[in-house]
Amino acid sequence: MTKETESKINNSDISLSELIFHFREKCKICAHHRIMHNELGVCEGVMNKPCTSGCDGFEAE
C-alpha cells in the first residue's frame, strides 16, 4: 500500500476491516468478489482471465 493510500484510509471514518469486508462481498451476477470488478462495474475475472458471465455491474449478495 502506498503512503498516499494509507493516509486516505487513516483520515477516513472507515476501518481497514470494513474495507476488507466491503471488497470480499460477492457479486450476485458473476459470483466473483467486488475487488475483481473495475471502476466501471465490469468484472475482470480472476488470474488475468476475463469473466464470461456478462456481468457489467456489481450487485452485492
KERO-455905 format. One record per residue (C-alpha): x, y, z negated. Coordinates in Angstrom, 2 decimals, padded with zeros to 5 digits. Example, Ala and Ser with C-alpha at 12.3 -4.5 7.8 and 13.67 -1.06 7.14 Angstrom:
2
c1: 012.30&c2: -004.50&c3: -007.80
c1: 013.67&c2: -001.06&c3: -007.14
end
This chain:
61
c1: 000.00&c2: 000.00&c3: 000.00
c1: 001.34&c2: 003.42&c3: 000.89
c1: 001.72&c2: 006.10&c3: -001.78
c1: -000.91&c2: 008.19&c3: 000.03
c1: -003.47&c2: 005.36&c3: -000.06
c1: -002.66&c2: 004.55&c3: -003.67
c1: -003.10&c2: 008.22&c3: -004.56
c1: -006.52&c2: 008.33&c3: -002.86
c1: -007.66&c2: 005.28&c3: -004.83
c1: -006.30&c2: 006.65&c3: -008.11
c1: -008.03&c2: 010.01&c3: -007.53
c1: -011.40&c2: 008.46&c3: -006.72
c1: -014.09&c2: 007.13&c3: -009.02
c1: -013.75&c2: 003.61&c3: -007.63
c1: -011.58&c2: 000.95&c3: -009.24
c1: -009.32&c2: -001.43&c3: -007.37
c1: -011.52&c2: -004.35&c3: -008.45
c1: -014.59&c2: -002.58&c3: -006.99
c1: -012.72&c2: -002.06&c3: -003.71
c1: -011.73&c2: -005.72&c3: -003.60
c1: -015.33&c2: -006.79&c3: -004.30
c1: -016.56&c2: -004.49&c3: -001.52
c1: -014.22&c2: -005.96&c3: 001.10
c1: -014.91&c2: -009.55&c3: 000.03
c1: -018.59&c2: -009.22&c3: 000.93
c1: -019.59&c2: -011.39&c3: 003.86
c1: -021.49&c2: -010.26&c3: 006.94
c1: -024.93&c2: -011.84&c3: 007.48
c1: -024.38&c2: -011.78&c3: 011.24
c1: -020.97&c2: -013.45&c3: 011.59
c1: -020.16&c2: -014.64&c3: 008.02
c1: -016.72&c2: -013.02&c3: 008.11
c1: -015.62&c2: -010.75&c3: 005.27
c1: -016.15&c2: -007.00&c3: 005.57
c1: -012.38&c2: -006.47&c3: 005.77
c1: -012.41&c2: -008.19&c3: 009.17
c1: -014.71&c2: -005.50&c3: 010.61
c1: -013.15&c2: -002.37&c3: 012.08
c1: -014.30&c2: 001.21&c3: 011.51
c1: -016.93&c2: 000.80&c3: 014.23
c1: -018.51&c2: -002.23&c3: 012.53
c1: -017.21&c2: -004.65&c3: 015.16
c1: -015.86&c2: -007.90&c3: 013.76
c1: -012.28&c2: -008.51&c3: 014.83
c1: -012.37&c2: -012.12&c3: 013.60
c1: -009.54&c2: -013.92&c3: 011.89
c1: -005.96&c2: -014.89&c3: 012.76
c1: -005.89&c2: -012.41&c3: 015.69
c1: -008.78&c2: -014.24&c3: 017.39
c1: -011.84&c2: -012.18&c3: 018.33
c1: -015.16&c2: -013.02&c3: 016.71
c1: -017.54&c2: -014.62&c3: 019.19
c1: -020.70&c2: -014.17&c3: 017.12
c1: -021.71&c2: -010.99&c3: 018.91
c1: -021.50&c2: -009.07&c3: 015.64
c1: -021.45&c2: -005.33&c3: 016.28
c1: -022.33&c2: -004.15&c3: 012.80
c1: -021.83&c2: -005.23&c3: 009.20
c1: -024.85&c2: -006.45&c3: 007.23
c1: -023.98&c2: -007.50&c3: 003.69
c1: -025.18&c2: -010.87&c3: 002.42
end
